[in-house]
Amino acid sequence: MRPPVRRSRLALLCLACSLYIIAAPAHADGERQLVQAINSYRAHPQRCEGRVVSALAPLSLKASVALPVGYGGSLREGLKAAGYQAASVQSIQLVGAWDATAAFAMLQREYCDSMLDTQAADIGVSHAGGHWQLVLAKPLLDTHLTDVRSADNALLAQVNAARAQPRMCGYRRFAAARPLSWSNALGTAAQGHSKAMANDNYFAHQDPDGDTPADRARVAGYRGRQIGENIAAGQGSPTQAMQSWLASPGHCANLMNPMFTQVGAAYATNTRSDLGIYWTMLFGAP
């Protein structure tokens, strides 16, 4: 009699596996169905809270943006733990919606402004029974920032555009200055410092070993007589980093300093660091 009992247990286990395989896609389909409805609404928005909104880009469904149903912790910290660094984030919890159709009806009735958020780019959805958790987020890193080289070119172009016209850096007036040329050695040093800040989660001109900008430039092979450094963190694009430097009198003075003739710059990211993205720009005079 014992063998049939063992066979029965095996059948129960296999049945449970089969049920799971069948049920999981149905659960995921409900989440995809809800996102499709939201994106259709964003593409053809109706009146929301008395105002008419222009068509918006669709949201991308991402697993890294989904948080567990009932999540009550810090949204940014929860996403960061999943490898997503958010520039902006909001959460919506729905209770009593037993399918995607009912969930969308509730969203349209109570959260039309959130569905039409112009800042949102990504969405994560999770649900259990009639309880849904939606997270709408914008990534910290600009989606147009495709590679390190494109950022290098953008930073060089922008610093030279800034130097091409006179400006005030705080209370100090600077005349227009000659354009800077790119230095591979300074670029290497800048890349190394940005990576170190991102991976070791700090933000400073002097690294934990005590090395200064001049030390890092020298190790990278730069033999110039003068070094200046700008750093920034948390800006999602070269333009944002440059704007923050120009708004700071000391950083602006480095950018406009006529003594400098060469530059190297780079960024590095680490989604689990405090600030997500780190920028370094090194100036030199050979």
C-alpha positions as CSV (number, residue, x, y, z in Angstrom):
1,M,0.0,0.0,0.0
2,R,2.9,2.4,0.6
3,P,4.0,2.9,-3.1
4,P,0.5,4.3,-4.1
5,V,0.8,6.8,-1.3
6,R,4.2,8.0,-2.6
7,R,2.7,8.3,-6.1
8,S,-0.2,10.3,-4.8
9,R,2.2,12.8,-3.1
10,L,4.1,13.1,-6.3
11,A,0.9,13.8,-8.2
12,L,0.0,16.5,-5.7
13,L,3.3,18.2,-6.1
14,C,3.2,18.2,-9.9
15,L,-0.4,19.5,-9.8
16,A,0.7,22.4,-7.7
17,C,3.5,23.2,-10.1
18,S,1.1,23.1,-13.0
19,L,-1.3,25.4,-11.3
20,Y,1.5,27.9,-10.6
21,I,2.7,27.8,-14.2
22,I,-0.8,28.5,-15.4
23,A,-1.7,31.1,-12.8
24,A,1.4,33.3,-13.0
25,P,1.0,34.5,-16.6
26,A,-2.6,35.3,-15.9
27,H,-1.5,37.5,-12.9
28,A,1.1,39.2,-15.1
29,D,-1.4,39.6,-17.9
30,G,-3.6,41.6,-15.5
31,E,-0.7,44.0,-14.8
32,R,0.1,44.4,-18.5
33,Q,-3.6,44.9,-19.3
34,L,-3.7,47.8,-16.7
35,V,-0.5,49.4,-18.1
36,Q,-1.9,49.2,-21.7
37,A,-5.1,50.9,-20.5
38,I,-3.1,53.6,-18.8
39,N,-0.9,54.2,-21.9
40,S,-4.0,54.4,-24.1
41,Y,-5.4,57.0,-21.7
42,R,-2.1,59.0,-21.9
43,A,-2.2,58.8,-25.7
44,H,-5.8,60.0,-25.9
45,P,-6.3,61.9,-22.6
46,Q,-9.8,63.1,-21.7
47,R,-10.7,66.0,-19.4
48,C,-9.0,65.6,-16.0
49,E,-10.0,67.8,-13.1
50,G,-11.4,70.4,-15.3
51,R,-8.4,70.6,-17.7
52,V,-7.5,69.2,-21.0
53,V,-4.1,67.5,-21.3
54,S,-2.0,67.0,-24.4
55,A,-1.1,63.5,-25.5
56,L,1.8,62.0,-23.5
57,A,4.4,59.3,-24.2
58,P,3.6,55.8,-23.0
59,L,5.0,54.5,-19.7
60,S,7.5,51.6,-19.8
61,L,6.6,48.6,-17.6
62,K,9.6,47.7,-15.6
63,A,10.1,45.0,-12.9
64,S,12.7,47.1,-11.1
65,V,10.0,49.8,-10.5
66,A,7.5,47.4,-9.0
67,L,7.2,47.3,-5.2
68,P,5.3,44.7,-3.1
69,V,1.6,45.2,-2.4
70,G,1.2,47.3,0.7
71,Y,4.8,48.6,0.6
72,G,5.1,51.4,3.2
73,G,8.8,52.3,3.2
74,S,10.8,55.0,1.4
75,L,10.0,54.8,-2.3
76,R,13.4,55.9,-3.5
77,E,15.2,53.5,-1.1
78,G,12.9,50.6,-2.3
79,L,13.7,51.3,-5.9
80,K,17.4,51.8,-5.2
81,A,17.5,48.4,-3.6
82,A,16.1,47.0,-6.9
83,G,18.8,48.8,-8.9
84,Y,16.6,51.8,-10.1
85,Q,17.7,55.3,-9.2
86,A,14.7,57.7,-9.4
87,A,14.7,61.4,-10.0
88,S,11.0,61.5,-9.1
89,V,8.6,58.8,-7.9
90,Q,5.1,58.5,-6.7
91,S,3.0,55.5,-5.5
92,I,-0.7,54.7,-5.9
93,Q,-2.5,52.0,-3.9
94,L,-5.9,50.7,-5.0
95,V,-8.1,48.6,-2.8
96,G,-11.2,46.7,-4.0
97,A,-10.3,46.4,-7.7
98,W,-10.6,42.7,-8.5
99,D,-9.4,42.9,-12.1
100,A,-7.5,45.4,-14.4
101,T,-10.7,46.9,-15.8
102,A,-11.9,47.8,-12.3
103,A,-8.5,49.1,-11.3
104,F,-8.4,51.3,-14.4
105,A,-11.9,52.7,-13.7
106,M,-10.7,53.5,-10.1
107,L,-7.6,55.3,-11.5
108,Q,-9.6,57.3,-14.0
109,R,-12.0,58.3,-11.3
110,E,-9.6,59.2,-8.5
111,Y,-6.1,59.4,-10.0
112,C,-6.4,60.9,-13.5
113,D,-3.7,63.5,-12.7
114,S,-1.2,60.9,-11.6
115,M,-1.8,58.9,-14.8
116,L,-1.1,62.1,-16.8
117,D,2.1,62.9,-14.9
118,T,4.4,64.5,-17.5
119,Q,7.5,63.6,-15.5
120,A,6.8,59.9,-15.3
121,A,8.6,57.6,-17.8
122,D,8.4,54.1,-16.1
123,I,5.8,52.2,-14.2
124,G,5.8,49.1,-12.0
125,V,2.7,47.2,-11.0
126,S,2.0,44.5,-8.5
127,H,-1.3,43.1,-7.2
128,A,-2.8,40.6,-4.9
129,G,-6.5,40.0,-5.0
130,G,-8.2,43.3,-5.0
131,H,-5.1,45.3,-3.8
132,W,-2.9,47.0,-6.4
133,Q,0.4,48.8,-6.0
134,L,1.5,51.2,-8.8
135,V,4.7,53.1,-8.9
136,L,5.3,55.8,-11.5
137,A,8.9,57.0,-11.7
138,K,11.4,59.0,-13.8
139,P,15.0,57.6,-13.9
140,L,17.8,59.8,-12.7
141,L,19.9,59.2,-15.7
142,D,18.8,61.0,-18.8
143,T,17.7,58.4,-21.4
144,H,19.5,60.4,-24.1
145,L,22.8,59.9,-22.4
146,T,23.8,56.8,-24.3
147,D,27.5,56.4,-23.7
148,V,30.6,58.0,-22.1
149,R,31.9,59.4,-25.3
150,S,28.7,61.3,-26.1
151,A,28.8,62.8,-22.6
152,D,32.5,63.8,-23.1
153,N,31.6,65.6,-26.4
154,A,28.6,67.3,-24.8
155,L,30.7,68.5,-21.8
156,L,33.5,69.8,-24.0
157,A,31.0,71.7,-26.3
158,Q,29.2,73.1,-23.3
159,V,32.2,74.4,-21.4
160,N,33.5,76.1,-24.5
161,A,30.1,77.6,-25.2
162,A,30.2,79.0,-21.7
163,R,33.7,80.4,-22.1
164,A,32.8,82.0,-25.4
165,Q,30.9,84.8,-23.7
166,P,31.7,87.1,-20.7
167,R,29.8,86.3,-17.5
168,M,29.6,87.0,-13.8
169,C,30.7,84.2,-11.4
170,G,29.2,85.5,-8.2
171,Y,30.6,89.0,-7.8
172,R,33.5,88.3,-10.1
173,R,33.4,89.3,-13.7
174,F,35.1,87.2,-16.4
175,A,35.8,88.1,-19.9
176,A,35.3,85.6,-22.7
177,A,38.0,83.0,-22.7
178,R,39.6,80.8,-25.4
179,P,38.1,77.4,-26.0
180,L,39.7,74.4,-24.2
181,S,41.1,71.4,-26.0
182,W,40.4,67.8,-24.8
183,S,43.1,66.0,-22.8
184,N,42.9,62.2,-22.8
185,A,45.0,62.1,-19.6
186,L,42.7,64.5,-17.8
187,G,39.7,62.6,-19.1
188,T,41.2,59.3,-17.7
189,A,41.7,61.0,-14.3
190,A,38.2,62.4,-14.3
191,Q,36.7,59.0,-15.2
192,G,38.6,57.3,-12.4
193,H,37.5,59.8,-9.8
194,S,33.8,59.6,-10.9
195,K,33.9,55.8,-10.7
196,A,35.5,55.9,-7.3
197,M,32.9,58.3,-6.0
198,A,30.1,56.2,-7.4
199,N,31.4,52.8,-6.3
200,D,32.6,53.9,-2.9
201,N,29.6,56.2,-2.3
202,Y,31.4,59.5,-1.4
203,F,31.5,63.0,-2.8
204,A,34.7,64.9,-2.3
205,H,37.7,66.3,-4.2
206,Q,40.1,64.3,-2.0
207,D,39.5,60.6,-2.2
208,P,39.6,58.2,0.9
209,D,43.4,57.6,0.3
210,G,44.1,61.3,0.5
211,D,44.8,61.8,-3.2
212,T,44.0,65.2,-4.7
213,P,43.0,66.2,-8.2
214,A,46.6,67.0,-9.0
215,D,47.7,63.6,-7.8
216,R,45.1,61.8,-9.9
217,A,46.1,63.9,-13.0
218,R,49.7,63.1,-12.5
219,V,49.0,59.3,-12.1
220,A,47.0,59.5,-15.4
221,G,50.1,61.0,-17.2
222,Y,49.2,64.7,-17.2
223,R,52.3,66.9,-16.6
224,G,50.6,70.3,-16.5
225,R,51.7,73.0,-14.1
226,Q,48.1,73.8,-12.9
227,I,45.1,71.7,-12.1
228,G,41.5,72.7,-11.3
229,E,38.5,70.3,-10.6
230,N,34.7,70.6,-10.6
231,I,32.6,67.8,-9.3
232,A,28.9,67.3,-9.2
233,A,26.4,64.5,-8.2
234,G,22.8,63.7,-8.8
235,Q,22.4,65.5,-12.2
236,G,21.0,63.3,-14.9
237,S,22.7,64.9,-17.9
238,P,25.7,66.9,-19.0
239,T,23.5,70.0,-19.4
240,Q,22.3,69.7,-15.8
241,A,25.8,69.2,-14.5
242,M,27.0,72.3,-16.4
243,Q,24.1,74.4,-15.2
244,S,24.9,73.5,-11.6
245,W,28.5,74.5,-12.0
246,L,27.7,77.8,-13.7
247,A,25.3,78.6,-10.9
248,S,28.1,78.1,-8.3
249,P,30.6,81.1,-8.2
250,G,33.7,78.9,-7.4
251,H,32.9,76.3,-10.1
252,C,32.0,79.0,-12.6
253,A,35.3,80.6,-11.9
254,N,37.1,77.4,-12.8
255,L,35.1,77.1,-16.0
256,M,36.0,80.7,-17.0
257,N,39.6,80.8,-15.9
258,P,41.7,82.0,-18.9
259,M,44.8,80.3,-17.5
260,F,43.3,76.8,-18.3
261,T,43.8,75.5,-21.8
262,Q,42.8,71.8,-21.5
263,V,40.0,69.8,-20.0
264,G,38.9,66.3,-19.4
265,A,35.6,65.2,-18.0
266,A,33.5,62.0,-17.3
267,Y,30.6,60.6,-15.3
268,A,29.9,57.3,-13.6
269,T,26.8,55.7,-12.2
270,N,25.9,53.3,-9.4
271,T,22.2,53.0,-8.7
272,R,22.9,51.8,-5.1
273,S,24.9,54.9,-4.2
274,D,23.4,57.8,-2.4
275,L,23.4,60.2,-5.4
276,G,23.3,57.7,-8.3
277,I,25.5,59.6,-10.8
278,Y,28.8,61.5,-10.3
279,W,30.5,64.0,-12.6
280,T,34.1,65.2,-12.7
281,M,35.7,67.9,-14.9
282,L,39.4,68.5,-14.7
283,F,41.1,71.6,-16.0
284,G,44.8,71.9,-16.8
285,A,47.4,74.3,-18.0
286,P,50.5,72.6,-19.5
